[in-house]
Amino acid sequence: MSVFRPFSLLPPALLRQRWWPNVYDLIAFALLVACAVALAHAAMETRAPLAALHADPISLDPARLPDYALRTTLRMFAAMLASLLFTFTIATWAAKSPRAGRLIVPALDILQSVPVLGFLSFTVTAFLGLFPGQQLGAECAAVFAIFTSQAWNMAFSFYQSLRTLPRDLDEVARGFGLSAWQRFWRLEAPFAMPGLVWNAMMSMSGGWFFIVASEAITVGDTTVTLPGVGSYLALAIAQQNFAAVGWAVAAMALTIVLCDQLLFRPIVAWADKFRSEQTASQQRPRSWVYELIRRTRAGKRLLRPLAWLWQRAMCLRFRRRAPVAAVGEAAPASPWPDRLWLAALLLAATAGAWFAVDYGRQHLDAADLRAAFGGGLATLLRVVVLIAIASAIWVPIGVWIGLRPRWAQRLQPVAQLLAAFPANVLFPVAVIAILATGADPDIWLSPLMVLGTQWYILFNVIAGASAVPTDLREAASVYRLRSWTWWRRAILPAVFPYYVTGALTASGGSWNASIVAEWVSWGDQHVQAYGLGSYIAHATAAGDFPRIVLGVAVMSLFVTAFNRALWRPLYAYAERRLRLD
């Protein structure tokens, strides 16, 4: 039994050892102060009047890039916090409630297919009207645009993890009588954490990919240019300034490396303890920031009250679970609530379709329908071919990286940088090469679509391979599984649920990327490929809202139908046959 001793009775040496900060505390404190000051400076600038944007236009002076990078990073993390909140609420609701899942999962399919320009076409005016005369309205529009490029794959990842939770862990949680609150934070969130962390990194990179459209907003007669790396890059491309494009890419690369070292790598090292396995891993990811935090002395003491509050919160039982009845004792549930809910969804879908058709008859004609659906078929062909090629390349590489944590640490920032590499940077090369050689834009602009989305496959496969239990790998080694047998019996079934999530989000991301990949420009020179992306880009630039609505609706229809025909059956197969039990 421990005996309470007042601090005044403790030996001075012991008091000094327990409370005095060490060198790690000083380093951690300096990093926290630097981050807090930088974020406070960026946040204060968002409160300036909207007229200040015209008084101080974007400059291509490289000395302005640190401030621009700071503003962009603040928008990225604001969107990331909103994406995490969205993921923990909406994805959990969809996984827990079959009725809600029938609405939420198709809605996510549709939302991930709506391009960033489609969201901006209807939200930028609303946000500017919500905060008239203030930069905050434009900042909210930019953060919302970045949010739409981050949230969907995180939600799909979390949903997939909750749906493939091992049955034995589920039974243990039920046996201990955990409430829904305790079950979520004690079992479900930790189990989903490794995959969610990797998808959060991918989401951050996806935000960088669309940063030009998010900060240099042009919708019809409305033009808003926010200070940031994306608007800097847009101006450099418009002025055909190769040096400024290089400075923008360098600033982006430096920012990504700093975010990786200070945030994502420590989180990856922390999340490794949530891997589902029965034997200890021989290689664990490491992070100098994570080790620094673990070695602090006064910092850990100061955080103990927060840890105590968190432990108390884990003991709360907002709702007790009903005792599980024995098999055969429970009365069969009535099918009428599900039937009524399905009827309500069908009624809402029918009403929405009716209003859309009526709106289209008033503003569109048959030629518009032929152009939109013909472009959709062309873009669909590009997406299918590019996803197949990306899968064949990145699944083996992702498995190799995920099974080797040391290599994962080395290649993680490189993969993030490549994933964040905006297609706009390659516009000069693409335009000049196509015009000089007379190449077919319908073919040679296609790789720009998969430039940023192929990494969804790589990151999810790395997450899946990293989550493979050590005991499973050791069993495969004991049974001497080799070559194709090893892939077919051990690794592919283990990473398949993660691959489906990555391929699904990569498919939706490729449709989004078609907006900027099928219609590229360098100064006053333009190159266009036939497809739905170029159709929406033209309509957005002209502020033609009826055709924007048509293009977005057709894209949502194609993506939803393709997901229902291919990815959803694969999801169901992964849930039914490929759980880690």
VMD Tcl script that draws the C-alpha trace (Angstrom):
set ca {
  {0.00 0.00 0.00}
  {1.36 3.41 -0.96}
  {1.58 6.06 1.73}
  {0.87 9.72 0.97}
  {3.85 11.93 1.71}
  {3.64 15.71 1.43}
  {6.04 17.21 -1.09}
  {7.81 19.04 1.72}
  {8.84 15.69 3.25}
  {10.29 14.30 0.01}
  {14.07 14.40 -0.35}
  {15.22 17.33 -2.53}
  {16.94 14.98 -4.98}
  {13.74 12.96 -5.48}
  {11.68 16.15 -5.89}
  {14.13 17.42 -8.48}
  {14.05 14.13 -10.33}
  {10.24 14.04 -10.44}
  {9.36 17.62 -11.30}
  {12.30 19.46 -12.78}
  {12.26 19.59 -16.57}
  {14.95 17.82 -18.51}
  {16.42 18.73 -21.89}
  {13.63 16.85 -23.70}
  {11.06 19.04 -21.95}
  {12.86 22.16 -23.18}
  {12.96 20.91 -26.79}
  {9.29 19.87 -26.71}
  {8.30 23.22 -25.19}
  {10.20 25.12 -27.87}
  {8.49 23.10 -30.64}
  {5.05 23.68 -29.12}
  {5.64 27.43 -28.74}
  {6.89 27.70 -32.34}
  {3.85 25.82 -33.70}
  {1.43 27.84 -31.54}
  {2.91 31.18 -32.62}
  {2.86 30.17 -36.29}
  {-0.75 28.99 -36.16}
  {-1.86 32.07 -34.21}
  {-0.21 34.33 -36.80}
  {-1.95 32.51 -39.67}
  {-5.30 32.52 -37.85}
  {-5.14 36.28 -37.18}
  {-4.68 37.02 -40.89}
  {-7.94 35.23 -41.73}
  {-9.88 37.93 -39.84}
  {-8.81 40.68 -42.25}
  {-11.44 42.33 -44.51}
  {-12.03 40.84 -47.94}
  {-10.85 44.06 -49.59}
  {-7.35 43.37 -48.26}
  {-7.01 40.58 -50.83}
  {-7.23 43.14 -53.64}
  {-5.00 45.64 -51.84}
  {-2.27 43.03 -51.35}
  {-2.41 40.69 -54.38}
  {-0.44 37.46 -54.70}
  {3.24 38.09 -55.35}
  {5.71 35.68 -56.96}
  {8.47 36.89 -54.63}
  {9.93 33.70 -53.04}
  {10.27 35.58 -49.74}
  {6.47 35.48 -49.43}
  {6.33 31.68 -49.69}
  {6.88 30.92 -45.96}
  {3.81 32.96 -45.06}
  {1.83 31.43 -47.93}
  {2.85 27.92 -46.86}
  {1.76 28.66 -43.30}
  {-1.67 29.87 -44.46}
  {-2.12 26.78 -46.64}
  {-1.07 24.45 -43.81}
  {-3.63 26.02 -41.47}
  {-6.39 25.41 -44.03}
  {-5.20 21.82 -44.44}
  {-5.37 21.05 -40.72}
  {-8.73 22.80 -40.30}
  {-10.11 20.57 -43.05}
  {-8.42 17.53 -41.46}
  {-10.12 18.17 -38.09}
  {-13.48 18.49 -39.85}
  {-12.77 15.26 -41.75}
  {-11.95 13.38 -38.53}
  {-15.17 14.60 -36.90}
  {-17.11 13.58 -39.99}
  {-15.42 10.16 -40.03}
  {-16.03 9.33 -36.38}
  {-19.71 10.25 -36.60}
  {-20.99 9.45 -40.10}
  {-18.85 6.36 -40.82}
  {-19.64 4.89 -37.39}
  {-23.34 5.54 -37.86}
  {-23.25 3.82 -41.26}
  {-21.40 0.79 -39.88}
  {-23.64 0.45 -36.80}
  {-27.06 1.04 -38.30}
  {-28.13 -0.99 -41.37}
  {-30.89 1.52 -42.03}
  {-28.51 4.47 -41.94}
  {-25.98 2.54 -44.00}
  {-28.48 2.17 -46.84}
  {-28.49 5.97 -47.12}
  {-24.99 6.98 -46.01}
  {-22.91 4.58 -48.10}
  {-24.57 5.51 -51.43}
  {-24.38 9.17 -50.36}
  {-20.62 8.79 -49.81}
  {-20.33 7.20 -53.25}
  {-22.06 10.20 -54.75}
  {-20.20 12.81 -52.70}
  {-16.76 11.41 -53.53}
  {-17.69 11.59 -57.21}
  {-18.66 15.27 -57.05}
  {-15.58 17.25 -58.15}
  {-14.08 20.02 -56.05}
  {-15.14 22.54 -58.67}
  {-18.68 21.20 -58.39}
  {-18.74 21.96 -54.66}
  {-17.15 25.37 -55.14}
  {-19.69 26.31 -57.80}
  {-22.47 26.27 -55.21}
  {-20.72 26.93 -51.89}
  {-18.39 29.86 -52.50}
  {-21.26 32.33 -52.89}
  {-22.98 30.94 -49.79}
  {-19.87 31.26 -47.63}
  {-19.14 34.76 -48.91}
  {-22.72 35.74 -48.07}
  {-22.43 34.15 -44.62}
  {-19.47 36.42 -43.75}
  {-19.97 39.53 -45.92}
  {-16.91 41.65 -46.50}
  {-14.61 39.32 -44.54}
  {-11.87 36.95 -45.61}
  {-13.36 34.37 -43.26}
  {-16.06 33.55 -45.81}
  {-13.48 32.84 -48.52}
  {-11.38 30.89 -46.01}
  {-14.40 28.72 -45.12}
  {-15.03 28.07 -48.81}
  {-11.40 26.99 -49.30}
  {-11.43 24.79 -46.17}
  {-14.69 23.18 -47.31}
  {-13.19 22.48 -50.75}
  {-10.14 20.85 -49.12}
  {-12.49 18.92 -46.81}
  {-14.24 17.43 -49.85}
  {-10.89 16.08 -51.05}
  {-10.03 14.55 -47.66}
  {-13.13 13.23 -45.91}
  {-14.47 10.47 -48.15}
  {-11.53 8.06 -48.16}
  {-11.10 8.45 -44.39}
  {-14.78 7.65 -43.90}
  {-14.55 4.61 -46.18}
  {-11.44 3.37 -44.35}
  {-13.06 3.68 -40.93}
  {-16.27 2.08 -42.20}
  {-14.32 -0.85 -43.66}
  {-12.43 -1.38 -40.39}
  {-15.60 -1.39 -38.31}
  {-17.29 -3.82 -40.69}
  {-14.33 -6.24 -40.65}
  {-13.77 -6.20 -36.87}
  {-12.60 -9.68 -35.76}
  {-15.47 -11.68 -34.28}
  {-13.48 -12.89 -31.28}
  {-12.74 -9.31 -30.19}
  {-16.40 -8.45 -30.69}
  {-17.46 -11.37 -28.49}
  {-14.99 -10.39 -25.75}
  {-16.37 -6.82 -25.71}
  {-19.90 -8.14 -25.43}
  {-18.84 -10.56 -22.70}
  {-17.46 -7.72 -20.60}
  {-20.72 -5.80 -21.06}
  {-19.11 -2.69 -22.54}
  {-21.44 0.15 -23.39}
  {-21.53 1.57 -26.91}
  {-19.27 4.46 -25.79}
  {-16.73 2.15 -24.15}
  {-16.83 -0.32 -27.03}
  {-16.09 2.42 -29.54}
  {-13.06 3.88 -27.73}
  {-11.72 0.64 -26.24}
  {-12.08 -1.64 -29.25}
  {-13.37 -0.21 -32.50}
  {-11.38 3.04 -32.79}
  {-8.07 1.39 -31.77}
  {-8.61 -1.46 -34.24}
  {-9.30 1.02 -37.06}
  {-6.50 3.40 -36.09}
  {-3.59 2.04 -38.26}
  {-5.65 2.20 -41.45}
  {-7.16 5.55 -40.51}
  {-3.72 7.08 -39.91}
  {-2.45 6.05 -43.34}
  {-5.64 7.34 -44.97}
  {-5.30 10.61 -43.07}
  {-1.84 11.02 -44.60}
  {-3.31 10.24 -48.01}
  {-6.08 12.76 -47.37}
  {-3.54 15.44 -46.56}
  {-1.79 14.68 -49.82}
  {-5.13 14.75 -51.65}
  {-5.71 18.22 -50.26}
  {-2.39 19.36 -51.71}
  {-3.36 17.85 -55.07}
  {-6.42 20.14 -55.30}
  {-4.89 23.12 -53.52}
  {-4.79 25.26 -56.68}
  {-8.56 24.91 -57.22}
  {-9.19 25.50 -53.50}
  {-7.20 28.74 -53.14}
  {-7.49 30.28 -56.62}
  {-11.29 30.13 -56.92}
  {-12.90 31.15 -60.20}
  {-16.60 30.42 -60.71}
  {-18.20 32.49 -63.45}
  {-17.85 36.15 -62.49}
  {-16.72 35.34 -58.93}
  {-12.93 35.29 -58.46}
  {-11.29 34.90 -55.05}
  {-7.55 34.40 -54.65}
  {-6.42 33.54 -51.13}
  {-2.78 33.84 -50.06}
  {-1.28 30.36 -50.23}
  {0.96 28.00 -52.12}
  {-1.89 26.99 -54.43}
  {-2.67 30.54 -55.54}
  {1.08 31.21 -55.91}
  {1.34 28.18 -58.20}
  {-1.74 29.24 -60.18}
  {-0.24 32.69 -60.79}
  {3.11 31.17 -61.79}
  {1.38 28.94 -64.36}
  {-0.68 31.85 -65.70}
  {2.49 33.94 -66.16}
  {4.51 30.98 -67.54}
  {7.15 31.49 -64.85}
  {9.17 28.25 -64.57}
  {11.30 29.59 -61.69}
  {8.22 30.43 -59.61}
  {6.75 26.98 -60.30}
  {9.99 25.48 -58.99}
  {9.86 27.63 -55.85}
  {6.24 26.57 -55.24}
  {7.11 22.88 -55.55}
  {10.08 23.35 -53.20}
  {7.91 25.08 -50.61}
  {5.32 22.34 -50.89}
  {7.96 19.63 -50.49}
  {9.46 21.30 -47.40}
  {6.03 21.72 -45.81}
  {5.15 18.07 -46.44}
  {8.43 16.89 -44.91}
  {7.90 19.06 -41.81}
  {4.33 17.77 -41.38}
  {5.60 14.22 -41.78}
  {8.35 14.60 -39.19}
  {6.40 16.62 -36.63}
  {2.96 14.99 -36.92}
  {2.40 11.95 -39.09}
  {5.48 9.89 -38.25}
  {4.87 10.22 -34.47}
  {1.24 9.20 -35.01}
  {2.30 6.17 -37.08}
  {4.70 5.11 -34.29}
  {1.95 5.60 -31.68}
  {-0.71 3.76 -33.71}
  {1.51 0.70 -34.13}
  {0.52 -0.48 -30.65}
  {-3.06 -0.98 -31.87}
  {-2.16 -3.72 -34.35}
  {-4.27 -6.84 -33.91}
  {-1.79 -9.66 -33.20}
  {-0.85 -12.16 -30.52}
  {2.93 -11.97 -30.85}
  {5.15 -8.92 -30.61}
  {6.34 -7.34 -33.82}
  {10.07 -7.62 -34.43}
  {10.29 -4.25 -36.19}
  {8.36 -1.20 -35.08}
  {8.14 2.23 -36.71}
  {10.16 4.87 -34.93}
  {9.95 8.64 -34.65}
  {12.34 11.06 -33.00}
  {9.43 13.32 -31.99}
  {7.57 10.39 -30.42}
  {10.69 9.34 -28.51}
  {11.24 12.93 -27.42}
  {7.71 13.13 -25.99}
  {8.13 9.81 -24.21}
  {11.35 11.00 -22.56}
  {9.95 14.25 -21.24}
  {9.63 14.49 -17.47}
  {7.71 17.63 -16.54}
  {5.59 17.39 -19.69}
  {4.22 13.99 -18.76}
  {3.50 15.23 -15.24}
  {1.58 18.20 -16.59}
  {-0.46 15.95 -18.88}
  {-1.46 13.54 -16.13}
  {-4.66 15.45 -15.24}
  {-5.79 15.12 -18.86}
  {-4.98 11.42 -18.80}
  {-6.96 11.06 -15.58}
  {-9.97 12.82 -17.14}
  {-9.74 10.57 -20.20}
  {-9.71 7.44 -18.05}
  {-12.73 8.69 -16.14}
  {-14.50 9.40 -19.44}
  {-13.81 5.81 -20.48}
  {-15.73 4.62 -17.42}
  {-18.90 6.44 -18.43}
  {-21.80 4.29 -19.56}
  {-24.19 6.47 -21.53}
  {-26.28 3.48 -22.48}
  {-26.18 -0.06 -21.20}
  {-26.28 -2.79 -23.75}
  {-29.25 -5.14 -23.51}
  {-28.28 -8.65 -22.43}
  {-27.82 -10.99 -25.35}
  {-30.58 -13.56 -25.47}
  {-29.84 -17.18 -26.02}
  {-30.22 -18.59 -29.48}
  {-33.84 -19.32 -30.23}
  {-35.24 -17.15 -27.42}
  {-35.38 -13.80 -29.22}
  {-38.52 -13.01 -31.14}
  {-37.95 -12.31 -34.81}
  {-37.76 -8.60 -35.56}
  {-40.56 -7.06 -37.55}
  {-39.56 -6.34 -41.17}
  {-41.92 -3.36 -41.44}
  {-39.55 -0.66 -40.08}
  {-36.94 -1.63 -42.67}
  {-39.54 -1.69 -45.41}
  {-40.87 1.73 -44.46}
  {-37.34 3.18 -44.34}
  {-36.54 1.71 -47.76}
  {-39.81 3.10 -49.12}
  {-38.93 6.55 -47.73}
  {-35.51 6.42 -49.43}
  {-37.05 5.38 -52.73}
  {-39.61 8.17 -52.45}
  {-36.92 10.76 -51.75}
  {-34.80 9.47 -54.66}
  {-37.81 9.58 -56.99}
  {-38.62 13.14 -55.94}
  {-35.02 14.22 -56.45}
  {-34.93 12.59 -59.90}
  {-38.20 14.29 -60.86}
  {-36.93 17.74 -59.87}
  {-33.66 17.13 -61.71}
  {-35.48 16.07 -64.90}
  {-37.83 19.05 -64.69}
  {-34.88 21.42 -64.19}
  {-33.06 19.84 -67.11}
  {-36.05 20.18 -69.47}
  {-36.15 23.91 -68.75}
  {-32.48 24.66 -69.33}
  {-30.95 21.80 -71.36}
  {-31.53 19.93 -74.59}
  {-30.73 16.52 -76.10}
  {-27.32 17.71 -77.36}
  {-26.25 18.49 -73.79}
  {-27.27 15.01 -72.67}
  {-25.35 13.39 -75.50}
  {-22.25 15.47 -74.74}
  {-22.38 14.71 -71.00}
  {-23.04 10.98 -71.30}
  {-20.59 10.56 -74.18}
  {-17.91 12.33 -72.17}
  {-18.79 10.19 -69.16}
  {-18.19 6.98 -71.15}
  {-14.81 8.29 -72.35}
  {-13.77 9.23 -68.80}
  {-15.03 5.88 -67.47}
  {-12.80 4.03 -69.93}
  {-9.79 6.06 -68.80}
  {-10.56 5.43 -65.12}
  {-10.91 1.64 -65.56}
  {-7.67 1.31 -67.52}
  {-5.68 3.56 -65.19}
  {-6.91 1.86 -61.98}
  {-6.04 -1.57 -63.41}
  {-2.52 -0.42 -64.33}
  {-2.02 1.30 -60.95}
  {-3.20 -1.83 -59.08}
  {-0.79 -4.08 -60.96}
  {2.10 -1.75 -60.12}
  {1.41 -0.61 -56.56}
  {-0.09 -3.65 -54.82}
  {3.19 -5.65 -54.86}
  {5.20 -2.55 -53.96}
  {2.80 -1.65 -51.13}
  {2.98 -5.15 -49.67}
  {6.78 -5.11 -49.80}
  {6.91 -1.73 -48.04}
  {4.23 -2.56 -45.46}
  {5.99 -5.74 -44.34}
  {9.19 -3.77 -43.69}
  {8.55 -0.95 -41.16}
  {12.02 0.51 -41.59}
  {11.51 0.98 -45.31}
  {8.01 2.29 -44.65}
  {9.53 5.04 -42.49}
  {12.03 5.97 -45.20}
  {9.56 5.95 -48.08}
  {6.61 7.48 -46.22}
  {7.57 11.14 -46.84}
  {8.53 10.33 -50.43}
  {5.14 8.73 -51.07}
  {3.38 11.69 -49.43}
  {5.30 14.13 -51.60}
  {4.48 12.19 -54.77}
  {0.83 11.92 -53.73}
  {0.67 15.66 -53.07}
  {2.35 16.54 -56.36}
  {-0.36 18.60 -58.13}
  {-1.11 17.85 -61.74}
  {-0.89 21.59 -62.44}
  {2.90 21.41 -62.15}
  {3.03 19.10 -65.16}
  {0.74 21.25 -67.28}
  {3.67 23.08 -68.96}
  {5.34 19.79 -69.89}
  {2.08 18.23 -71.10}
  {0.98 21.25 -73.16}
  {4.38 21.90 -74.73}
  {4.99 18.19 -75.50}
  {1.54 17.61 -77.02}
  {1.65 20.76 -79.16}
  {5.23 20.07 -80.31}
  {4.68 16.41 -81.22}
  {1.05 16.51 -82.30}
  {0.22 13.68 -79.87}
  {-3.38 12.73 -79.16}
  {-4.58 14.57 -75.99}
  {-7.23 11.90 -75.40}
  {-4.41 9.45 -74.66}
  {-1.52 11.49 -73.31}
  {-3.51 13.65 -70.90}
  {-4.92 10.52 -69.23}
  {-1.90 9.86 -66.96}
  {-2.56 13.21 -65.25}
  {-5.83 11.75 -63.92}
  {-4.10 9.01 -61.95}
  {-1.10 11.10 -60.91}
  {-2.53 11.89 -57.48}
  {-5.09 9.11 -57.06}
  {-2.93 6.03 -57.57}
  {-1.44 6.67 -54.14}
  {-4.75 5.79 -52.49}
  {-4.04 2.21 -53.55}
  {-0.43 2.32 -52.35}
  {-1.22 3.87 -48.95}
  {-4.09 1.48 -48.22}
  {-2.06 -1.58 -49.24}
  {0.82 -0.39 -47.03}
  {-1.66 0.03 -44.16}
  {-3.05 -3.46 -44.77}
  {0.37 -5.08 -44.98}
  {1.51 -3.22 -41.85}
  {-1.56 -4.53 -39.99}
  {-0.90 -8.16 -40.92}
  {-0.38 -9.93 -37.56}
  {3.11 -11.19 -36.89}
  {1.73 -14.60 -35.92}
  {0.14 -14.94 -39.38}
  {3.42 -14.12 -41.06}
  {5.27 -16.57 -38.81}
  {2.72 -19.29 -39.58}
  {3.25 -18.71 -43.31}
  {6.98 -19.03 -42.72}
  {6.59 -22.23 -40.68}
  {4.47 -23.83 -43.40}
  {7.02 -22.63 -45.96}
  {4.55 -20.86 -48.16}
  {6.39 -19.53 -51.16}
  {5.75 -17.56 -54.32}
  {2.16 -17.55 -55.59}
  {0.93 -19.75 -52.74}
  {2.18 -17.19 -50.21}
  {0.38 -14.40 -52.07}
  {-2.86 -16.33 -52.58}
  {-3.15 -17.94 -49.12}
  {-1.65 -15.35 -46.78}
  {-1.01 -11.82 -48.01}
  {-3.68 -11.07 -50.61}
  {-6.57 -12.14 -48.32}
  {-5.09 -10.04 -45.49}
  {-4.70 -6.83 -47.53}
  {-7.75 -7.30 -49.76}
  {-10.20 -5.23 -47.61}
  {-7.67 -2.39 -47.52}
  {-7.09 -2.65 -51.28}
  {-10.82 -2.41 -51.98}
  {-10.98 0.78 -49.91}
  {-7.97 2.22 -51.73}
  {-9.20 1.25 -55.19}
  {-12.68 2.61 -54.49}
  {-11.35 5.99 -53.35}
  {-8.77 6.02 -56.16}
  {-11.57 5.47 -58.65}
  {-13.60 8.36 -57.23}
  {-10.49 10.52 -57.03}
  {-9.67 9.84 -60.68}
  {-13.10 11.10 -61.69}
  {-12.41 14.24 -59.63}
  {-8.96 14.64 -61.17}
  {-10.46 14.51 -64.67}
  {-11.64 18.09 -64.07}
  {-8.06 19.37 -64.09}
  {-6.53 16.65 -66.27}
  {-8.78 16.75 -69.34}
  {-8.48 20.51 -69.86}
  {-4.99 21.89 -69.20}
  {-3.46 25.26 -69.95}
  {-0.08 26.96 -69.91}
  {-0.44 30.69 -70.24}
  {-2.76 31.28 -73.20}
  {-2.20 27.80 -74.68}
  {-4.89 25.15 -74.01}
  {-5.07 21.42 -74.64}
  {-8.30 19.49 -74.20}
  {-9.25 15.83 -74.07}
  {-12.75 14.58 -74.79}
  {-14.44 13.62 -71.53}
  {-16.79 14.57 -68.76}
  {-14.06 16.38 -66.82}
  {-13.44 18.88 -69.62}
  {-17.22 19.33 -69.99}
  {-17.54 20.34 -66.31}
  {-14.40 22.50 -66.45}
  {-15.79 24.46 -69.42}
  {-19.16 24.91 -67.71}
  {-17.52 26.05 -64.46}
  {-15.29 28.58 -66.18}
  {-18.35 30.00 -67.99}
  {-20.49 30.00 -64.82}
  {-23.08 27.86 -66.67}
  {-24.91 26.39 -63.67}
  {-27.38 24.17 -65.59}
  {-24.55 22.38 -67.37}
  {-22.51 22.23 -64.15}
  {-25.47 20.48 -62.54}
  {-25.78 18.12 -65.52}
  {-22.08 17.26 -65.51}
  {-21.98 16.66 -61.76}
  {-25.17 14.56 -61.91}
  {-23.85 12.42 -64.77}
  {-20.52 11.93 -62.99}
  {-22.32 10.93 -59.78}
  {-24.47 8.48 -61.76}
  {-21.45 6.85 -63.42}
  {-19.46 6.59 -60.19}
  {-22.37 5.24 -58.17}
  {-23.29 2.65 -60.79}
  {-19.66 1.53 -61.13}
  {-19.26 1.26 -57.34}
  {-22.47 -0.74 -57.03}
  {-21.50 -3.08 -59.83}
  {-17.93 -3.78 -58.70}
  {-16.66 -2.32 -55.44}
  {-19.68 -2.96 -53.21}
  {-19.78 -6.72 -53.99}
  {-16.05 -6.85 -53.25}
  {-16.68 -5.02 -49.97}
  {-19.33 -7.56 -49.03}
  {-17.00 -10.43 -49.91}
  {-14.24 -8.95 -47.74}
  {-16.63 -8.55 -44.79}
  {-17.94 -12.10 -45.16}
  {-14.84 -14.11 -45.98}
  {-11.68 -12.15 -45.16}
  {-11.95 -11.10 -41.51}
  {-8.84 -11.52 -39.34}
  {-10.35 -14.09 -36.94}
}
mol new
graphics top color blue
foreach p $ca { graphics top sphere $p radius 0.5 }
foreach p [lrange $ca 0 end-1] q [lrange $ca 1 end] { graphics top cylinder $p $q radius 0.2 }
display resetview
